[in-house]
Amino acid sequence: MLVEAFKYKQWADQRIVDAVNNINCGNFPSAVAFARQQLNHMIRVEELFRARLDGAPVPHLSTNAEIVPELVALIERINASNQWFSSYAECLEDSHRQQTVSFQFVDGKRGTMTRLEILFHIINHGTYHRGAIGHCLDLAEVPHPADTFTVFIHSAEPERRGPGAF
């Protein structure tokens, strides 16, 4: 299920960035700026937790940045992060899922989570911010894509919608 959840996250992230690319920058510059800020926050959090899982140095001192990268750069980082987390989830042995990781949040407070909790957080965190971006897409008159897990399952396995599915 964990591996499937990261496939879902990758699918949902791609759908939201495709929609953000459809915002008319000239008419809705604040919508583009908001979407970029949300995506930037998402990826910074993912990069922070990736470093914690790897035992690597902290890559960011905050979860936001004063200068937000362009959308193309954000998409590249999101794609790389999704690939890394998908591979990590696929290779994570059952015996390591409950292993605790101690770390310091960017606000200076200490934290401890299991590897499984961190992975769940990454999936859940992205869902929250894609929802915020969905609202911004509405305001920018761009249809926001349905990105629920049920839509993902049924698009990946359309036979589940057939008459024998009941």
N, CA, C and O atoms as a DFTB+ gen file, in Angstrom:
664 C
 N C O
     1  1       0.820      -1.197       0.000
     2  2       0.000       0.000       0.000
     3  2       0.867       1.265       0.000
     4  3       0.525       2.269      -0.625
     5  1       1.982       1.193       0.706
     6  2       2.881       2.346       0.770
     7  2       3.442       2.685      -0.613
     8  3       3.488       3.852      -1.000
     9  1       3.857       1.681      -1.336
    10  2       4.382       1.898      -2.690
    11  2       3.284       2.487      -3.574
    12  3       3.539       3.410      -4.347
    13  1       2.080       1.964      -3.464
    14  2       0.944       2.457      -4.247
    15  2       0.628       3.916      -3.879
    16  3       0.275       4.714      -4.747
    17  1       0.756       4.257      -2.597
    18  2       0.484       5.630      -2.150
    19  2       1.461       6.620      -2.790
    20  3       1.077       7.743      -3.117
    21  1       2.710       6.214      -2.968
    22  2       3.668       7.117      -3.614
    23  2       3.443       7.204      -5.116
    24  3       3.720       8.240      -5.721
    25  1       2.949       6.142      -5.724
    26  2       2.546       6.238      -7.131
    27  2       1.397       7.226      -7.260
    28  3       1.359       8.034      -8.189
    29  1       0.464       7.153      -6.319
    30  2      -0.660       8.097      -6.300
    31  2      -0.163       9.530      -6.142
    32  3      -0.614      10.424      -6.857
    33  1       0.760       9.753      -5.212
    34  2       1.278      11.107      -4.988
    35  2       1.934      11.656      -6.249
    36  3       1.726      12.813      -6.613
    37  1       2.718      10.826      -6.905
    38  2       3.385      11.259      -8.140
    39  2       2.343      11.632      -9.196
    40  3       2.481      12.657      -9.862
    41  1       1.323      10.824      -9.350
    42  2       0.234      11.066     -10.300
    43  2      -0.488      12.371      -9.965
    44  3      -0.725      13.198     -10.846
    45  1      -0.834      12.552      -8.695
    46  2      -1.567      13.745      -8.267
    47  2      -0.723      15.014      -8.413
    48  3      -1.229      16.052      -8.839
    49  1       0.556      14.930      -8.061
    50  2       1.446      16.082      -8.220
    51  2       1.540      16.486      -9.692
    52  3       1.518      17.673     -10.017
    53  1       1.645      15.503     -10.571
    54  2       1.743      15.804     -12.007
    55  2       0.470      16.494     -12.498
    56  3       0.539      17.438     -13.285
    57  1      -0.678      16.030     -12.039
    58  2      -1.947      16.635     -12.453
    59  2      -2.041      18.093     -11.997
    60  3      -2.536      18.945     -12.735
    61  1      -1.572      18.378     -10.792
    62  2      -1.695      19.752     -10.288
    63  2      -0.703      20.673     -10.999
    64  3      -1.051      21.812     -11.309
    65  1       0.518      20.214     -11.266
    66  2       1.463      21.094     -11.967
    67  2       1.027      21.312     -13.417
    68  3       1.245      22.388     -13.972
    69  1       0.413      20.297     -14.032
    70  2      -0.128      20.495     -15.380
    71  2      -1.197      21.580     -15.378
    72  3      -1.253      22.414     -16.282
    73  1      -2.042      21.559     -14.353
    74  2      -3.095      22.576     -14.254
    75  2      -2.503      23.959     -13.983
    76  3      -2.954      24.947     -14.562
    77  1      -1.506      24.038     -13.118
    78  2      -0.857      25.328     -12.823
    79  2      -0.261      25.903     -14.104
    80  3      -0.296      27.116     -14.313
    81  1       0.276      25.055     -14.948
    82  2       0.830      25.517     -16.228
    83  2      -0.226      26.146     -17.133
    84  3       0.114      26.847     -18.085
    85  1      -1.496      25.902     -16.845
    86  2      -2.582      26.467     -17.653
    87  2      -3.103      27.803     -17.140
    88  3      -4.004      28.386     -17.743
    89  1      -2.553      28.291     -16.045
    90  2      -2.980      29.599     -15.537
    91  2      -2.461      30.683     -16.468
    92  3      -1.296      30.671     -16.865
    93  1      -3.319      31.602     -16.807
    94  2      -2.938      32.750     -17.622
    95  2      -2.155      33.709     -16.720
    96  3      -2.731      34.410     -15.888
    97  1      -0.834      33.726     -16.902
    98  2       0.055      34.529     -16.044
    99  2      -0.249      36.019     -16.120
   100  3      -0.126      36.738     -15.128
   101  1      -0.643      36.474     -17.295
   102  2      -0.942      37.893     -17.452
   103  2      -2.195      38.322     -16.710
   104  3      -2.245      39.420     -16.155
   105  1      -3.199      37.471     -16.696
   106  2      -4.460      37.806     -16.034
   107  2      -4.480      37.445     -14.554
   108  3      -5.197      38.067     -13.769
   109  1      -3.699      36.449     -14.176
   110  2      -3.755      35.959     -12.792
   111  2      -2.359      35.769     -12.203
   112  3      -2.008      34.664     -11.788
   113  1      -1.560      36.837     -12.162
   114  2      -0.189      36.683     -11.652
   115  2      -0.147      36.254     -10.189
   116  3       0.765      35.528      -9.792
   117  1      -1.107      36.682      -9.383
   118  2      -1.090      36.290      -7.972
   119  2      -1.409      34.811      -7.800
   120  3      -0.929      34.182      -6.857
   121  1      -2.216      34.245      -8.700
   122  2      -2.514      32.810      -8.633
   123  2      -1.256      31.999      -8.945
   124  3      -0.976      30.997      -8.286
   125  1      -0.511      32.433      -9.939
   126  2       0.739      31.746     -10.293
   127  2       1.724      31.854      -9.126
   128  3       2.376      30.874      -8.769
   129  1       1.828      33.030      -8.542
   130  2       2.749      33.230      -7.421
   131  2       2.355      32.354      -6.236
   132  3       3.216      31.755      -5.591
   133  1       1.055      32.278      -5.950
   134  2       0.588      31.453      -4.836
   135  2       0.885      29.977      -5.109
   136  3       1.383      29.275      -4.229
   137  1       0.587      29.510      -6.300
   138  2       0.830      28.104      -6.644
   139  2       2.320      27.780      -6.530
   140  3       2.688      26.734      -5.994
   141  1       3.173      28.664      -7.029
   142  2       4.621      28.440      -6.938
   143  2       5.075      28.398      -5.479
   144  3       5.908      27.570      -5.107
   145  1       4.529      29.287      -4.661
   146  2       4.889      29.302      -3.240
   147  2       4.481      27.985      -2.574
   148  3       5.254      27.421      -1.800
   149  1       3.285      27.497      -2.864
   150  2       2.818      26.247      -2.279
   151  2       3.680      25.066      -2.731
   152  3       4.058      24.220      -1.921
   153  1       3.985      25.015      -4.019
   154  2       4.837      23.946      -4.536
   155  2       6.237      24.023      -3.927
   156  3       6.835      22.997      -3.601
   157  1       6.749      25.231      -3.776
   158  2       8.068      25.410      -3.181
   159  2       8.079      24.922      -1.730
   160  3       9.011      24.243      -1.300
   161  1       7.044      25.271      -0.993
   162  2       6.944      24.801       0.392
   163  2       6.875      23.273       0.425
   164  3       7.564      22.635       1.222
   165  1       6.051      22.695      -0.434
   166  2       5.919      21.241      -0.505
   167  2       7.273      20.572      -0.715
   168  3       7.629      19.639       0.004
   169  1       8.016      21.046      -1.690
   170  2       9.273      20.395      -2.021
   171  2      10.332      20.627      -0.942
   172  3      11.147      19.743      -0.681
   173  1      10.328      21.778      -0.327
   174  2      11.299      22.028       0.743
   175  2      11.057      21.083       1.914
   176  3      12.005      20.560       2.499
   177  1       9.792      20.863       2.256
   178  2       9.465      19.924       3.334
   179  2       9.913      18.515       2.948
   180  3      10.485      17.793       3.765
   181  1       9.650      18.131       1.710
   182  2      10.084      16.805       1.250
   183  2      11.604      16.673       1.314
   184  3      12.123      15.639       1.733
   185  1      12.307      17.706       0.903
   186  2      13.778      17.663       0.928
   187  2      14.305      17.605       2.365
   188  3      15.304      16.940       2.638
   189  1      13.629      18.302       3.279
   190  2      14.030      18.236       4.684
   191  2      13.842      16.824       5.234
   192  3      14.731      16.292       5.899
   193  1      12.695      16.220       4.960
   194  2      12.462      14.876       5.479
   195  2      13.317      13.828       4.783
   196  3      13.695      12.829       5.396
   197  1      13.620      14.042       3.532
   198  2      14.528      13.119       2.839
   199  2      15.887      13.126       3.535
   200  3      16.472      12.069       3.771
   201  1      16.384      14.307       3.859
   202  2      17.670      14.410       4.558
   203  2      17.594      13.716       5.916
   204  3      18.549      13.063       6.334
   205  1      16.471      13.854       6.598
   206  2      16.323      13.206       7.905
   207  2      16.342      11.685       7.753
   208  3      16.957      10.986       8.558
   209  1      15.676      11.182       6.733
   210  2      15.675       9.728       6.493
   211  2      17.065       9.225       6.128
   212  3      17.450       8.118       6.503
   213  1      17.811      10.036       5.402
   214  2      19.164       9.667       4.960
   215  2      20.243       9.945       6.005
   216  3      21.364       9.451       5.884
   217  1      19.912      10.732       7.029
   218  2      20.927      11.155       7.989
   219  2      21.862      12.176       7.387
   220  3      23.015      12.294       7.804
   221  1      21.369      12.917       6.403
   222  2      22.172      13.913       5.688
   223  2      22.016      15.294       6.331
   224  3      21.100      15.512       7.125
   225  1      22.908      16.219       5.987
   226  2      22.778      17.585       6.515
   227  2      21.458      18.236       6.080
   228  3      20.907      17.913       5.028
   229  1      20.978      19.138       6.895
   230  2      19.734      19.858       6.625
   231  2      19.924      20.728       5.377
   232  3      20.844      21.544       5.330
   233  1      19.064      20.559       4.368
   234  2      19.244      21.323       3.136
   235  2      18.640      22.729       3.172
   236  3      18.965      23.568       2.331
   237  1      17.757      22.986       4.149
   238  2      17.080      24.290       4.223
   239  2      16.945      24.715       5.681
   240  3      16.814      23.877       6.573
   241  1      16.977      26.003       5.908
   242  2      16.803      26.530       7.259
   243  2      15.358      26.924       7.535
   244  3      15.017      27.307       8.654
   245  1      14.502      26.829       6.505
   246  2      13.081      27.131       6.679
   247  2      12.291      26.313       5.661
   248  3      12.851      25.714       4.742
   249  1      10.971      26.307       5.853
   250  2      10.116      25.578       4.914
   251  2       9.581      26.487       3.812
   252  3       8.828      26.041       2.946
   253  1       9.961      27.733       3.845
   254  2       9.612      28.687       2.794
   255  2      10.863      29.443       2.388
   256  3      11.881      29.399       3.078
   257  1      10.779      30.134       1.267
   258  2      11.930      30.889       0.782
   259  2      11.481      32.282       0.368
   260  3      10.368      32.470      -0.122
   261  1      12.355      33.249       0.571
   262  2      12.027      34.613       0.132
   263  2      11.960      34.695      -1.382
   264  3      11.118      35.403      -1.935
   265  1      12.843      33.975      -2.050
   266  2      12.847      33.949      -3.512
   267  2      12.373      32.553      -3.926
   268  3      13.019      31.546      -3.633
   269  1      11.232      32.523      -4.613
   270  2      10.640      31.255      -5.026
   271  2      11.132      30.919      -6.432
   272  3      11.051      31.751      -7.336
   273  1      11.637      29.710      -6.614
   274  2      12.121      29.318      -7.946
   275  2      11.001      29.345      -8.990
   276  3       9.813      29.327      -8.667
   277  1      11.420      29.389     -10.230
   278  2      10.460      29.331     -11.333
   279  2       9.788      27.958     -11.338
   280  3      10.313      26.989     -10.790
   281  1       8.630      27.902     -11.959
   282  2       7.832      26.691     -11.977
   283  2       8.598      25.504     -12.564
   284  3       8.501      24.393     -12.045
   285  1       9.347      25.723     -13.627
   286  2      10.103      24.631     -14.263
   287  2      11.069      23.995     -13.264
   288  3      11.175      22.770     -13.198
   289  1      11.761      24.803     -12.501
   290  2      12.710      24.285     -11.511
   291  2      11.982      23.538     -10.396
   292  3      12.459      22.509      -9.918
   293  1      10.837      24.055      -9.987
   294  2      10.059      23.385      -8.938
   295  2       9.579      22.013      -9.416
   296  3       9.633      21.031      -8.675
   297  1       9.116      21.961     -10.647
   298  2       8.625      20.698     -11.206
   299  2       9.751      19.666     -11.263
   300  3       9.537      18.495     -10.949
   301  1      10.941      20.095     -11.659
   302  2      12.088      19.176     -11.705
   303  2      12.390      18.616     -10.316
   304  3      12.647      17.422     -10.166
   305  1      12.359      19.474      -9.312
   306  2      12.637      19.030      -7.941
   307  2      11.534      18.116      -7.427
   308  3      11.817      17.129      -6.748
   309  1      10.283      18.431      -7.742
   310  2       9.170      17.584      -7.314
   311  2       9.273      16.208      -7.967
   312  3       9.079      15.190      -7.302
   313  1       9.575      16.173      -9.255
   314  2       9.723      14.890      -9.950
   315  2      10.854      14.066      -9.346
   316  3      10.703      12.863      -9.131
   317  1      11.976      14.706      -9.077
   318  2      13.111      13.998      -8.473
   319  2      12.751      13.490      -7.078
   320  3      13.117      12.375      -6.706
   321  1      12.047      14.295      -6.323
   322  2      11.635      13.894      -4.980
   323  2      10.665      12.715      -5.036
   324  3      10.789      11.767      -4.261
   325  1       9.712      12.778      -5.942
   326  2       8.761      11.676      -6.077
   327  2       9.472      10.382      -6.452
   328  3       9.136       9.313      -5.942
   329  1      10.444      10.478      -7.334
   330  2      11.202       9.277      -7.717
   331  2      11.974       8.728      -6.520
   332  3      12.009       7.518      -6.295
   333  1      12.593       9.627      -5.756
   334  2      13.370       9.186      -4.606
   335  2      12.462       8.515      -3.579
   336  3      12.758       7.411      -3.122
   337  1      11.349       9.175      -3.209
   338  2      10.455       8.612      -2.197
   339  2       9.820       7.309      -2.665
   340  3       9.634       6.393      -1.863
   341  1       9.488       7.211      -3.944
   342  2       8.927       5.962      -4.467
   343  2       9.941       4.830      -4.326
   344  3       9.595       3.736      -3.880
   345  1      11.172       5.088      -4.698
   346  2      12.230       4.075      -4.576
   347  2      12.484       3.725      -3.118
   348  3      12.659       2.556      -2.772
   349  1      12.503       4.739      -2.269
   350  2      12.741       4.515      -0.845
   351  2      11.647       3.625      -0.262
   352  3      11.933       2.663       0.451
   353  1      10.389       3.956      -0.571
   354  2       9.263       3.170      -0.048
   355  2       9.321       1.735      -0.556
   356  3       9.013       0.796       0.177
   357  1       9.712       1.575      -1.798
   358  2       9.781       0.242      -2.394
   359  2      10.875      -0.620      -1.747
   360  3      10.718      -1.832      -1.595
   361  1      11.968       0.020      -1.376
   362  2      13.113      -0.723      -0.828
   363  2      13.112      -0.800       0.701
   364  3      13.898      -1.552       1.277
   365  1      12.255      -0.044       1.358
   366  2      12.254      -0.008       2.821
   367  2      11.783      -1.351       3.378
   368  3      10.654      -1.776       3.136
   369  1      12.645      -1.993       4.106
   370  2      12.316      -3.293       4.689
   371  2      11.308      -3.116       5.816
   372  3      11.316      -2.111       6.526
   373  1      10.442      -4.113       5.966
   374  2       9.419      -4.067       7.016
   375  2      10.039      -3.813       8.385
   376  3       9.470      -3.088       9.201
   377  1      11.188      -4.401       8.633
   378  2      11.839      -4.259       9.934
   379  2      12.316      -2.834      10.206
   380  3      12.563      -2.481      11.359
   381  1      12.450      -2.014       9.169
   382  2      12.911      -0.632       9.356
   383  2      11.769       0.386       9.404
   384  3      11.991       1.545       9.752
   385  1      10.570      -0.030       9.063
   386  2       9.446       0.910       8.998
   387  2       9.151       1.567      10.345
   388  3       8.783       2.741      10.391
   389  1       9.307       0.832      11.425
   390  2       9.015       1.365      12.762
   391  2      10.249       1.958      13.443
   392  3      10.178       2.383      14.597
   393  1      11.358       1.988      12.745
   394  2      12.579       2.570      13.298
   395  2      12.373       4.074      13.478
   396  3      11.880       4.747      12.573
   397  1      12.746       4.596      14.632
   398  2      12.536       6.020      14.888
   399  2      13.702       6.842      14.346
   400  3      14.855       6.410      14.331
   401  1      13.351       8.028      13.908
   402  2      14.311       9.008      13.418
   403  2      14.131      10.251      14.276
   404  3      13.036      10.810      14.341
   405  1      15.182      10.680      14.922
   406  2      15.144      11.899      15.736
   407  2      15.777      13.024      14.938
   408  3      16.772      12.822      14.242
   409  1      15.197      14.202      15.043
   410  2      15.671      15.322      14.238
   411  2      15.237      16.630      14.887
   412  3      14.531      16.646      15.895
   413  1      15.678      17.713      14.283
   414  2      15.284      19.047      14.726
   415  2      14.503      19.701      13.601
   416  3      14.973      19.781      12.466
   417  1      13.291      20.172      13.931
   418  2      12.502      20.920      12.955
   419  2      13.185      22.268      12.700
   420  3      14.052      22.681      13.470
   421  1      12.798      22.945      11.633
   422  2      13.436      24.226      11.309
   423  2      13.116      25.303      12.339
   424  3      13.812      26.317      12.406
   425  1      12.062      25.098      13.151
   426  2      11.759      26.078      14.209
   427  2      12.585      25.826      15.469
   428  3      12.424      26.525      16.470
   429  1      13.472      24.824      15.422
   430  2      14.362      24.532      16.534
   431  2      13.841      23.459      17.477
   432  3      14.602      22.962      18.307
   433  1      12.590      23.090      17.380
   434  2      12.025      22.072      18.261
   435  2      12.458      20.683      17.791
   436  3      12.650      20.439      16.600
   437  1      12.604      19.788      18.760
   438  2      13.003      18.414      18.462
   439  2      11.791      17.615      18.001
   440  3      10.654      17.922      18.360
   441  1      12.047      16.606      17.216
   442  2      10.986      15.715      16.764
   443  2      11.487      14.296      16.643
   444  3      12.672      14.060      16.412
   445  1      10.579      13.354      16.800
   446  2      10.879      11.948      16.599
   447  2       9.693      11.328      15.889
   448  3       8.551      11.454      16.332
   449  1       9.976      10.658      14.784
   450  2       8.941       9.960      14.021
   451  2       9.524       8.651      13.526
   452  3      10.737       8.518      13.362
   453  1       8.648       7.684      13.290
   454  2       9.129       6.464      12.650
   455  2       9.300       6.755      11.160
   456  3       8.761       7.732      10.641
   457  1      10.041       5.911      10.496
   458  2      10.215       6.061       9.046
   459  2       8.854       5.988       8.347
   460  3       8.601       6.741       7.406
   461  1       7.992       5.099       8.794
   462  2       6.667       4.975       8.212
   463  2       5.846       6.239       8.432
   464  3       5.140       6.681       7.526
   465  1       5.927       6.823       9.618
   466  2       5.206       8.074       9.891
   467  2       5.701       9.202       8.995
   468  3       4.907      10.014       8.521
   469  1       6.994       9.255       8.764
   470  2       7.545      10.286       7.884
   471  2       6.995      10.106       6.478
   472  3       6.600      11.083       5.841
   473  1       6.964       8.890       5.991
   474  2       6.445       8.640       4.643
   475  2       4.962       8.998       4.553
   476  3       4.520       9.575       3.560
   477  1       4.198       8.656       5.585
   478  2       2.792       9.032       5.596
   479  2       2.647      10.555       5.588
   480  3       1.793      11.104       4.891
   481  1       3.488      11.224       6.366
   482  2       3.436      12.687       6.412
   483  2       3.681      13.285       5.025
   484  3       2.989      14.222       4.627
   485  1       4.645      12.762       4.299
   486  2       4.957      13.291       2.969
   487  2       3.745      13.152       2.049
   488  3       3.414      14.087       1.320
   489  1       3.093      12.015       2.075
   490  2       1.904      11.806       1.242
   491  2       0.789      12.767       1.662
   492  3       0.172      13.416       0.818
   493  1       0.541      12.850       2.950
   494  2      -0.540      13.681       3.474
   495  2      -0.261      15.168       3.270
   496  3      -1.169      15.925       2.930
   497  1       0.961      15.583       3.471
   498  2       1.335      16.995       3.325
   499  2       1.086      17.481       1.903
   500  3       0.567      18.578       1.699
   501  1       1.454      16.666       0.924
   502  2       1.222      17.038      -0.470
   503  2      -0.255      17.189      -0.782
   504  3      -0.646      18.079      -1.538
   505  1      -1.076      16.323      -0.203
   506  2      -2.522      16.388      -0.425
   507  2      -3.078      17.725       0.041
   508  3      -3.887      18.345      -0.650
   509  1      -2.643      18.164       1.206
   510  2      -3.113      19.438       1.761
   511  2      -2.777      20.599       0.821
   512  3      -3.633      21.435       0.531
   513  1      -1.548      20.647       0.356
   514  2      -1.131      21.780      -0.473
   515  2      -1.688      21.716      -1.890
   516  3      -1.933      22.757      -2.499
   517  1      -1.890      20.521      -2.424
   518  2      -2.575      20.431      -3.720
   519  2      -3.994      20.974      -3.606
   520  3      -4.496      21.589      -4.547
   521  1      -4.643      20.757      -2.474
   522  2      -5.977      21.306      -2.250
   523  2      -5.967      22.820      -2.239
   524  3      -6.855      23.452      -2.810
   525  1      -4.973      23.406      -1.597
   526  2      -4.855      24.872      -1.584
   527  2      -4.635      25.400      -2.995
   528  3      -5.205      26.421      -3.380
   529  1      -3.813      24.705      -3.758
   530  2      -3.566      25.111      -5.140
   531  2      -4.838      24.954      -5.962
   532  3      -5.099      25.759      -6.855
   533  1      -5.628      23.930      -5.670
   534  2      -6.904      23.737      -6.367
   535  2      -7.818      24.933      -6.210
   536  3      -8.487      25.333      -7.163
   537  1      -7.855      25.504      -5.029
   538  2      -8.675      26.708      -4.804
   539  2      -8.147      27.875      -5.633
   540  3      -8.923      28.632      -6.216
   541  1      -6.843      28.012      -5.680
   542  2      -6.233      29.092      -6.466
   543  2      -6.531      28.890      -7.950
   544  3      -6.730      29.864      -8.675
   545  1      -6.564      27.637      -8.411
   546  2      -6.918      27.361      -9.805
   547  2      -8.351      27.791     -10.092
   548  3      -8.637      28.337     -11.158
   549  1      -9.244      27.547      -9.151
   550  2     -10.632      27.990      -9.308
   551  2     -10.688      29.506      -9.500
   552  3     -11.387      30.004     -10.382
   553  1      -9.953      30.221      -8.673
   554  2      -9.948      31.687      -8.759
   555  2      -9.338      32.171     -10.071
   556  3      -9.685      33.246     -10.562
   557  1      -8.426      31.375     -10.640
   558  2      -7.769      31.741     -11.901
   559  2      -8.515      31.169     -13.115
   560  3      -8.023      31.216     -14.243
   561  1      -9.694      30.637     -12.860
   562  2     -10.562      30.119     -13.923
   563  2      -9.937      28.965     -14.705
   564  3     -10.143      28.825     -15.910
   565  1      -9.165      28.138     -13.987
   566  2      -8.569      26.939     -14.568
   567  2      -9.198      25.745     -13.852
   568  3      -9.152      25.669     -12.624
   569  1      -9.775      24.829     -14.592
   570  2     -10.348      23.649     -13.928
   571  2      -9.279      22.897     -13.148
   572  3      -8.212      22.582     -13.676
   573  1      -9.576      22.618     -11.895
   574  2      -8.578      21.851     -11.143
   575  2      -8.916      20.367     -11.247
   576  3     -10.079      19.965     -11.192
   577  1      -7.876      19.579     -11.397
   578  2      -8.076      18.146     -11.620
   579  2      -8.515      17.437     -10.341
   580  3      -8.069      17.767      -9.242
   581  1      -9.383      16.473     -10.510
   582  2      -9.711      15.596      -9.391
   583  2      -8.457      14.780      -9.103
   584  3      -7.905      14.138      -9.995
   585  1      -8.021      14.811      -7.866
   586  2      -6.785      14.079      -7.549
   587  2      -6.950      13.150      -6.356
   588  3      -5.992      12.882      -5.630
   589  1      -8.161      12.662      -6.158
   590  2      -8.380      11.756      -5.040
   591  2      -7.836      10.368      -5.354
   592  3      -7.615      10.021      -6.515
   593  1      -7.628       9.590      -4.318
   594  2      -7.103       8.244      -4.486
   595  2      -8.071       7.383      -5.300
   596  3      -7.641       6.527      -6.072
   597  1      -9.375       7.609      -5.128
   598  2     -10.344       6.820      -5.885
   599  2     -10.231       7.095      -7.373
   600  3     -10.339       6.170      -8.178
   601  1     -10.014       8.356      -7.759
   602  2      -9.836       8.688      -9.175
   603  2      -8.564       8.031      -9.702
   604  3      -8.547       7.507     -10.815
   605  1      -7.509       8.059      -8.907
   606  2      -6.248       7.419      -9.297
   607  2      -6.436       5.925      -9.546
   608  3      -6.013       5.402     -10.577
   609  1      -7.069       5.248      -8.601
   610  2      -7.262       3.801      -8.729
   611  2      -8.042       3.466      -9.994
   612  3      -7.674       2.568     -10.752
   613  1      -9.117       4.201     -10.204
   614  2      -9.990       3.871     -11.335
   615  2      -9.419       4.316     -12.679
   616  3      -9.801       3.778     -13.719
   617  1      -8.521       5.276     -12.671
   618  2      -7.859       5.620     -13.933
   619  2      -6.759       4.604     -14.235
   620  3      -6.500       4.296     -15.398
   621  1      -6.113       4.086     -13.195
   622  2      -5.065       3.079     -13.380
   623  2      -5.656       1.702     -13.687
   624  3      -5.058       0.902     -14.406
   625  1      -6.841       1.442     -13.130
   626  2      -7.492       0.141     -13.329
   627  2      -8.951       0.350     -13.705
   628  3      -9.842       0.117     -12.889
   629  1      -9.201       0.789     -14.940
   630  2     -10.581       1.111     -15.353
   631  2     -11.548      -0.058     -15.249
   632  3     -12.759       0.148     -15.172
   633  1     -11.037      -1.270     -15.246
   634  2     -11.928      -2.422     -15.139
   635  2     -12.680      -2.452     -13.801
   636  3     -13.695      -3.137     -13.679
   637  1     -12.188      -1.714     -12.802
   638  2     -12.887      -1.632     -11.525
   639  2     -14.222      -0.899     -11.639
   640  3     -15.064      -1.005     -10.747
   641  1     -14.419      -0.167     -12.716
   642  2     -15.680       0.548     -12.924
   643  2     -16.707      -0.302     -13.680
   644  3     -17.871       0.079     -13.803
   645  1     -16.266      -1.444     -14.179
   646  2     -17.137      -2.287     -14.986
   647  2     -18.256      -2.942     -14.204
   648  3     -18.288      -2.854     -12.977
   649  1     -19.183      -3.602     -14.901
   650  2     -20.346      -4.204     -14.257
   651  2     -19.989      -5.306     -13.262
   652  3     -20.744      -5.538     -12.317
   653  1     -18.874      -5.983     -13.445
   654  2     -18.481      -7.042     -12.517
   655  2     -17.794      -6.531     -11.264
   656  3     -17.396      -7.323     -10.410
   657  1     -17.648      -5.217     -11.143
   658  2     -16.915      -4.639     -10.014
   659  2     -17.703      -4.709      -8.712
   660  3     -17.132      -4.486      -7.645
   661  1     -19.000      -5.014      -8.767
   662  2     -19.794      -5.042      -7.540
   663  2     -19.779      -6.414      -7.030
   664  3     -20.384      -6.694      -5.995
